[in-house]
Amino acid sequence: MQSLWTEFLVGLRQPEYVHVLLNPLPIYGLAAGVFCLAVALGARSRGGQGVALVLIALTTLSAWLVAHYGEAGYDRVYSMSDATAQKWLNWHAHLADDLLWADSIAAAAAAAALAGLWKFPRVHRWALPLTMATAIIALGVGGFVGFVGGKIRHLEFRPGPPPAWANTTPNED
């Protein structure tokens, strides 16, 4: 048992491992937040809306942590991958860099709606539907980034080669 804990703690020092641990948060957590917000809106529960908005804000902000650890682990994963996996990794990194804005907008909308919930009712009226829309967009974008990321190390998820544009490195435009 001691060696498993030691191995786990060593794993937490590897950014690519932390990336894999955290990457479900902006997808599954955001999906739970969107679901909770829909239920709270249907029930007209201000408390439920508050909980859902906090969940949306936290899970969308977690995308920055996921991106940070993904970028920190990029070189190690790239070096242990074959040429096809490297192309998927490059495309995944490129998408993550380009699409992180969607989570930021959803987090800002959730924060505005949360502030409006208690202090600014007029803001709350327009911020709630905006939060729902931006959260759904962020969920779709994050799901696609994860879809591409899953193909890096999982051969069973690759029905064919990556698209031709996947050859670019993440920092190239």
C-alpha positions, 0 to 999 in steps of 0.5 A: 500500500505504501508504494501505491501512495508513493507512486501516486504522489510522484505522479502528481509531480508530472504535469501530464498526469495532473492534466489527465486528472483534471481534464474531465472538470471543464467537461463533466463539471460544466455539463453538471453545471448546465444541467443544474442551471436548467433545473434551477431555472425550471424550478425558479430556485434562486438558491439552485441558480446560485449553486449552478452558477458557482459550479459553472464558474469554477469548472470553466475556470478549471480549463486554465489549469488543465491547459497549463498542465497540458502545456507543461507536459507537452514535450514529454508526451510528444517525445513518447508518441509516434508520428501519428500521435504527435499530429493528434497532440499538435492539433489538440494543443492548437485547439486548446490554445485557440478555444480557451476563450470559450471557457473564459466567456462562460466564466465571466457570464456566470460571474455576472449572473451570480453578482446579479442574483443578489445585487443587480436583478436587471443584470441577472435577467440577461446574464442567466440566458447568456450564461446558459448559452456560453456554457453550452458553447464552452461545453461543446468546444471543450468536448471537441478538444477532449475528443481530439485529445483522446486520440493521442494515446488511445489507438482504439479511438483513431478510425483513421489518420489525423486531418492534414492540418493537424501537422502544425505545432501548437504555437504556429498559426 
